[in-house]
């Protein structure tokens, strides 16, 4: 199965890295921000993991430490390797934010929905749905409700 949540590099590319044509100062600032991200406090690490598509709370990270899944050097100093290990555990267990879980259900990656190409992907999906425009409203509603039901049934199974 393909990875759903963002890797650290994808996170940097999508959230921190400036556009290719941006001034050099923005690129330098992004490099500095990346270097200074770690170590993270436990609450910051939790928030960072949520922005990568994992349904993480500080208590969950404390539990990972207690169970020996992750062993940070200090309780409130999470290195990149520690955060990535937690992300890998959440990925394996399917502990995703609702939006990332929806992406999994729809067969796409969370990263794809965070990129500039998402508008293009949305247009393509819209074009595929357009073939149903000539159907009666009741059939179009049935199609959408079926998709919604499939999403929620998979989401309920994951919980």
SERO-4910 file (N, C-alpha, C, O; in steps of 0.05 Angstrom, whole numbers):
BEGIN
 pado doro    nc1    nc2    nc3   cac1   cac2   cac3    cc1    cc2    cc3    oc1    oc2    oc3
  Unk    A     17    -24      0      0      0      0     18     25      0     38     26     14
  Unk    A     10     45    -15     26     70    -17     23     86      8      3     86     22
  Unk    A     44    101     14     44    119     37     23    140     33     20    151     11
  Unk    A      9    147     55    -12    168     53     -1    194     64     -3    215     51
  Unk    A      9    194     89     19    219    101     44    230     87     57    216     71
  Unk    A     51    255     94     74    267     83    100    258     96    101    255    120
  Unk    A    120    253     80    147    249     90    157    277     99    145    297     92
  Unk    A    180    277    113    191    303    122    199    319     97    194    344     97
  Unk    A    211    307     78    219    322     54    195    333     39    197    356     29
  Unk    A    174    318     37    149    328     24    138    352     40    129    371     28
  Unk    A    139    349     66    129    371     83    145    396     77    134    418     74
  Unk    A    172    394     76    189    417     71    183    428     43    181    453     40
  Unk    A    181    411     23    175    421     -4    148    435     -6    146    455    -20
  Unk    A    128    426      9    102    437      7     97    461     25     82    479     19
  Unk    A    109    460     49    102    480     69    124    502     73    117    524     82
  Unk    A    149    495     68    170    514     74    185    524     49    190    548     47
  Unk    A    191    507     31    206    514      7    192    534    -10    168    530    -17
  Unk    A    205    557    -17    192    577    -34    191    567    -63    204    548    -70
  Unk    A    175    581    -79    173    574   -107    199    578   -121    216    593   -112
  Unk    A    203    564   -143    229    564   -157    238    592   -165    262    598   -164
  Unk    A    219    610   -172    227    637   -181    230    657   -158    235    681   -164
  Unk    A    227    648   -134    229    667   -111    257    677   -107    276    665   -116
  Unk    A    259    700    -95    285    713    -89    302    694    -72    292    677    -57
  Unk    A    329    697    -76    348    679    -62    345    681    -32    350    662    -18
  Unk    A    338    705    -22    335    708      7    313    690     18    316    680     41
  Unk    A    292    685      3    271    667     12    281    638     14    274    623     32
  Unk    A    297    631     -6    309    604     -6    328    600     18    328    579     30
  Unk    A    344    620     24    362    619     47    346    617     73    353    602     91
  Unk    A    325    633     75    308    632     99    296    605    103    293    595    125
  Unk    A    287    592     81    275    565     82    296    545     92    290    527    108
  Unk    A    320    547     81    342    529     90    347    532    120    351    512    135
  Unk    A    348    557    129    353    562    157    330    551    174    334    540    195
  Unk    A    305    555    166    282    545    180    283    515    183    277    504    204
  Unk    A    291    501    161    293    472    161    314    463    181    310    444    196
  Unk    A    337    477    181    359    470    200    351    474    229    359    459    246
  Unk    A    334    494    234    327    501    262    302    488    271    293    494    294
  Unk    A    289    471    255    264    459    264    268    439    287    249    436    303
  Unk    A    291    427    289    295    406    309    317    415    328    335    430    320
  Unk    A    316    407    353    296    390    365    270    405    370    269    429    373
  Unk    A    248    389    370    221    400    375    211    392    403    217    371    413
  Unk    A    196    410    414    182    404    439    160    383    432    152    382    409
  Unk    A    151    368    452    131    348    447    106    359    434     96    347    415
  Unk    A     96    381    443     72    393    432     76    403    403     58    401    387
  Unk    A    100    413    398    107    422    371    109    398    352     99    399    330
  Unk    A    121    376    362    123    352    346     95    341    339     91    331    317
  Unk    A     77    342    359     50    333    354     36    349    332     24    338    314
  Unk    A     39    375    334     27    393    314     40    389    287     26    389    267
  Unk    A     66    385    287     80    380    261     70    354    248     65    353    224
  Unk    A     66    333    264     56    308    253     28    311    243     21    298    223
  Unk    A     11    327    256    -16    332    246    -15    345    219    -31    339    201
  Unk    A      4    364    215      5    378    190     16    359    168     14    365    144
  Unk    A     27    337    176     37    317    156     15    296    151     19    278    135
  Unk    A     -9    298    164    -31    281    158    -36    259    179    -52    241    174
  Unk    A    -21    260    201    -24    240    222    -41    251    245    -36    274    254
  Unk    A    -60    236    255    -78    245    276    -64    241    303    -69    222    318
  Unk    A    -46    260    309    -28    258    332    -35    279    353    -41    302    347
  Unk    A    -35    270    377    -39    287    401    -14    284    418     -1    263    417
  Unk    A     -8    304    435     15    301    453     14    275    470     35    262    474
  Unk    A     -9    268    479    -12    244    496     -4    219    480      6    200    492
  Unk    A     -9    219    454     -2    196    438     28    193    436     39    171    437
  Unk    A     42    216    434     71    215    433     83    206    459    102    190    460
  Unk    A     70    215    481     79    205    508     76    175    510     92    161    521
  Unk    A     54    164    499     49    136    499     69    121    482     78     99    489
  Unk    A     77    132    459     97    120    442    124    118    457    138     98    455
  Unk    A    131    138    473    155    138    488    153    116    510    171    101    515
  Unk    A    130    116    524    125     97    546    127     68    535    138     51    549
  Unk    A    117     63    511    118     36    500    144     29    485    147      7    475
  Unk    A    162     48    484    188     43    472    189     44    442    208     36    429
  Unk    A    167     54    430    167     57    400    186     78    391    200     76    371
  Unk    A    187    100    407    205    123    401    220    128    427    209    128    449
  Unk    A    246    134    424    262    141    448    278    166    444    301    166    436
  Unk    A    264    189    448    279    215    445    300    218    466    298    206    488
  Unk    A    321    233    460    343    237    478    334    250    504    343    243    526
  Unk    A    315    269    502    303    282    525    273    283    520    264    284    497
  Unk    A    257    282    542    228    281    539    216    304    522    196    299    507
  Unk    A    228    327    523    216    350    508    235    360    486    236    384    480
  Unk    A    251    341    475    270    348    453    269    326    433    285    307    434
  Unk    A    251    328    414    247    308    393    264    315    369    261    336    357
  Unk    A    283    297    362    299    299    338    283    291    314    261    280    316
  Unk    A    294    298    290    279    291    266    275    260    264    253    252    256
  Unk    A    295    245    272    292    216    271    269    206    289    255    187    282
  Unk    A    266    219    312    244    212    331    217    218    319    198    202    320
  Unk    A    215    242    307    189    250    295    183    232    271    160    223    268
  Unk    A    203    225    255    199    208    232    191    179    241    175    166    228
  Unk    A    203    170    263    196    144    274    166    143    283    152    124    278
  Unk    A    158    165    296    129    167    304    112    167    279     91    154    278
  Unk    A    120    183    258    104    184    234    102    156    221     81    149    211
  Unk    A    124    142    221    124    115    209    105     97    224     90     81    212
  Unk    A    105     99    251     86     83    267     57     90    261     40     72    258
  Unk    A     51    116    260     24    124    254     16    115    226     -7    107    221
  Unk    A     34    116    207     29    107    180     22     77    180      2     69    167
  Unk    A     38     61    193     33     32    194      7     25    208     -7      6    200
  Unk    A      0     41    228    -25     36    243    -49     49    230    -72     45    239
  Unk    A    -45     66    210    -67     80    197    -80    101    214   -104    106    212
  Unk    A    -63    114    231    -73    136    248    -70    162    233    -50    175    234
  Unk    A    -91    169    218    -91    191    200   -111    212    208   -131    206    221
  Unk    A   -106    237    200   -127    258    203   -150    250    185   -147    235    166
  Unk    A   -174    260    191   -197    254    174   -192    260    145   -201    245    127
  Unk    A   -179    282    139   -174    289    111   -155    269     97   -160    261     75
  Unk    A   -134    262    112   -115    242    101   -129    215     98   -124    200     79
  Unk    A   -147    208    117   -162    183    114   -180    184     90   -184    163     76
  Unk    A   -192    207     84   -208    210     60   -191    205     35   -199    192     16
  Unk    A   -167    216     35   -148    212     13   -142    183      9   -142    173    -13
  Unk    A   -138    169     31   -133    140     30   -156    125     18   -153    108      1
  Unk    A   -180    133     26   -205    120     16   -208    125    -14   -216    108    -29
  Unk    A   -201    149    -22   -204    157    -50   -181    147    -67   -181    150    -92
  Unk    A   -160    135    -54   -138    124    -69   -117    145    -78   -103    141    -98
  Unk    A   -116    167    -64    -95    187    -70    -78    192    -46    -84    184    -24
  Unk    A    -56    206    -51    -38    213    -29    -45    240    -17    -54    258    -32
  Unk    A    -41    243      8    -46    269     22    -29    290      9    -38    313      7
  Unk    A     -4    283      1     14    303    -11      2    315    -36      5    338    -42
  Unk    A    -13    298    -51    -25    308    -76    -45    329    -71    -49    347    -88
  Unk    A    -59    328    -49    -80    347    -43    -68    373    -32    -82    393    -30
  Unk    A    -43    372    -24    -30    396    -12    -14    411    -33     -5    433    -27
  Unk    A    -11    400    -57      6    413    -77    -10    431    -95    -34    431    -96
  Unk    A      5    447   -111     -8    464   -130    -22    448   -152    -40    458   -166
  Unk    A    -12    423   -156    -24    406   -177    -52    397   -169    -66    384   -185
  Unk    A    -60    402   -144    -86    392   -135   -109    404   -151   -129    391   -156
  Unk    A   -106    430   -158   -127    442   -175   -130    427   -201   -152    423   -210
  Unk    A   -108    419   -213   -109    404   -238   -122    377   -233   -138    368   -249
  Unk    A   -115    364   -211   -127    338   -204   -157    342   -200   -173    325   -208
  Unk    A   -165    364   -187   -193    369   -183   -208    373   -209   -231    365   -212
  Unk    A   -195    387   -227   -207    391   -254   -210    365   -268   -231    360   -282
  Unk    A   -190    347   -266   -192    321   -279   -215    304   -267   -230    291   -281
  Unk    A   -217    305   -240   -238    290   -227   -265    302   -235   -284    287   -239
  Unk    A   -267    328   -237   -292    341   -246   -299    333   -274   -323    329   -280
  Unk    A   -279    330   -291   -285    322   -319   -295    293   -319   -313    287   -335
  Unk    A   -284    276   -302   -294    249   -301   -323    248   -291   -339    232   -301
  Unk    A   -329    265   -272   -356    266   -261   -376    278   -281   -400    273   -281
  Unk    A   -365    295   -299   -382    310   -318   -398    291   -336   -420    298   -345
  Unk    A   -388    267   -340   -403    248   -357   -429    240   -344   -447    229   -358
  Unk    A   -433    246   -319   -458    240   -305   -478    263   -305   -500    261   -295
  Unk    A   -470    285   -318   -488    309   -318   -515    304   -331   -535    316   -322
  Unk    A   -516    287   -350   -541    282   -364   -559    262   -350   -582    257   -359
  Unk    A   -549    251   -328   -566    233   -313   -586    249   -297   -582    272   -291
  Unk    A   -608    236   -290   -627    250   -272   -615    257   -245   -596    243   -237
  Unk    A   -625    277   -233   -614    287   -207   -613    264   -186   -594    263   -171
  Unk    A   -633    247   -186   -634    226   -167   -610    206   -170   -599    197   -151
  Unk    A   -602    201   -195   -580    183   -200   -553    197   -192   -536    184   -180
  Unk    A   -551    222   -198   -526    237   -190   -524    237   -160   -502    233   -149
  Unk    A   -546    242   -146   -546    242   -117   -538    214   -107   -523    212    -88
  Unk    A   -549    193   -119   -542    166   -111   -512    161   -114   -500    148    -96
  Unk    A   -500    170   -136   -472    166   -140   -456    180   -118   -438    168   -106
  Unk    A   -462    205   -113   -448    220    -92   -452    208    -64   -433    206    -49
  Unk    A   -476    200    -58   -482    188    -32   -467    161    -29   -458    154     -7
  Unk    A   -464    146    -51   -449    121    -50   -420    125    -44   -408    111    -28
  Unk    A   -409    146    -57   -381    153    -51   -377    161    -22   -359    152     -9
  Unk    A   -396    178    -13   -394    187     15   -397    164     35   -383    163     55
  Unk    A   -415    146     29   -419    122     47   -395    105     47   -387     95     68
  Unk    A   -382    101     24   -358     85     23   -336     98     39   -321     84     53
  Unk    A   -333    124     37   -313    138     53   -318    134     83   -300    126     97
  Unk    A   -342    139     92   -348    137    121   -346    109    131   -338    105    154
  Unk    A   -353     89    115   -351     62    125   -322     54    129   -315     40    148
  Unk    A   -304     63    111   -276     57    115   -265     73    138   -247     63    152
  Unk    A   -274     98    141   -265    114    163   -273    102    190   -257    102    209
  Unk    A   -298     91    192   -307     78    216   -291     53    222   -285     47    245
  Unk    A   -283     38    201   -267     14    205   -240     21    217   -230      6    233
  Unk    A   -228     43    208   -202     51    217   -203     60    246   -183     56    261
  Unk    A   -225     70    255   -227     80    283   -232     58    302   -234     62    326
***
